[in-house]
Amino acid sequence: MRQRVVRVAVVAALVAVVLLAVPLALAIRSALYADQRDTLERAALAGAVRVSPDYASGDPVELPAPPAGGHLGLYDPQGRLRSGSGPAAADTPVHRALGGEAVRAWSGSDLAVAVPVSHAEQVIGVVRASSPATVVRDRVFLTWAALLGVAVIALAVAVLVARRQARALATPLEDLSRHCRAVTEGDLGARAAPSRIAEIDQVARTHNEMLHSLSELLRHERDFAANASHQLRTPLAGLQLTLESGLEQHDDARLRPALAEALATTRRLHDTVEEVLRLSTSRAALGPRPADRLLGQVLRAVEERWHGPFAQVGRRFACLARDAPDDLSVPGAPVTEILDILLDNARVHGRGTVRLVVRDLDDALAFDVTDEGEVPGTAARLFDRGHSGGGPGTGIGLDLARDLAFSLGGRLSLTGSAPTTFTLLVPVGRDETVDGTP
């Protein structure tokens, strides 16, 4: 920004100098030439006053000194030089002055002024004053050099003033940029300092007010996450203990399957709550998710859990690990949660057979969830929260699944619209076991 301000100021000063200096230079040139002609005319008039009517009969004529570096001479009506200095024969200005009018004209490379000398209403001679044009040209060049020096000084002053103003403008903006960078890095307590520029101060105040509002909003969200963590974990833990105790104490063959299913559902609910609360923290605080379950265990649990719901609505569900080893470790809870969301989405919005296929991509696993339906409308809006339009609390599953995939360092995307195919990419490390020990 500083260079831009300096560049704009210098260009503006340069344009102003050019618009002022060029006409001024031309005016100075014209004025110097006119001044020299006036000088020559005064010298010629002074010489004409001293010419006696009897000079033709031999009366000597005493002309004044010629202009510096020039000539001053008296010519008779026949064009002969009778006194002073100048061309031996009359030139064009002298011939024109014999007509009775003073003449200012060029004579070769000289400036010449010819003034007629009259007696008894007759022109009896012409006084000619001249000087080389180089005399005036040198004065013009000297004046232009001085003008150029003044212009250079003006531009130098403009640069200095522009740099100072650029520094005054850029410093508070740079401070504001550093403040924004600190906020981006997580320092929500940073506030932009005021400057002496009203417009920038207004931006800083607006930014501080916005940051205060965001800080309050984030504080409320963190408080909600903490409250939900406290209020949900405790009853869920108690419910799990109760169900586990019930399994140990009851031998009723009819009751045990229901208790086991309730306990499994409670554990899944506990994992879901943990993942949602984990996502409520800042992205910078999200650490790497450990690979704590084998791929084969995850796929078997998913198949057991979703075979019944699809069978109840007359649809088939197939789960296949095409070339991925069953003993490969994956983050169990978040992967399971994402697959549950995709399969539930296929159950509600898709049709026909639903397939879950796992592909090995060397450094990642690809989970493809496919059904025989089609994606209506704009595919890019599928991951927009509330896209389904079913009211508050609906249309958030795919958005949540995408956030979970991002927290794993992976990606969730729609890779096919007819038939509908969602692909989850999960990076894996092949040098780790389930417990993380090489």
HELIX and SHEET records of a PDB file:
HELIX    1   1 ARG A    2  VAL A   49  1                                  48    
HELIX    2   2 PRO A   53  SER A   57  5                                   5    
HELIX    3   3 THR A   92  ALA A   97  1                                   6    
HELIX    4   4 ALA A  133  THR A  184  1                                  52    
HELIX    5   5 ALA A  198  GLN A  249  1                                  52    
HELIX    6   6 LEU A  255  LEU A  279  1                                  25    
HELIX    7   7 ARG A  283  ALA A  285  5                                   3    
HELIX    8   8 LEU A  295  GLN A  312  1                                  18    
HELIX    9   9 GLY A  332  HIS A  349  1                                  18    
HELIX   10  10 ALA A  379  ARG A  381  5                                   3    
HELIX   11  11 GLY A  397  SER A  407  1                                  11    
SHEET    1   A 5 LEU A  81  GLY A  84  0                                        
SHEET    2   A 5 HIS A  71  TYR A  75 -1                                        
SHEET    3   A 5 GLN A 122  PRO A 132 -1                                        
SHEET    4   A 5 ASP A 110  HIS A 119 -1                                        
SHEET    5   A 5 VAL A 103  SER A 107 -1                                        
SHEET    1   B 2 ARG A 293  LEU A 294  0                                        
SHEET    2   B 2 SER A 329  VAL A 330 -1                                        
SHEET    1   C 5 PHE A 317  ALA A 321  0                                        
SHEET    2   C 5 VAL A 354  ASP A 360  1                                        
SHEET    3   C 5 ALA A 364  THR A 370 -1                                        
SHEET    4   C 5 THR A 420  PRO A 427 -1                                        
SHEET    5   C 5 ARG A 411  SER A 417 -1                                        
END                                                                             
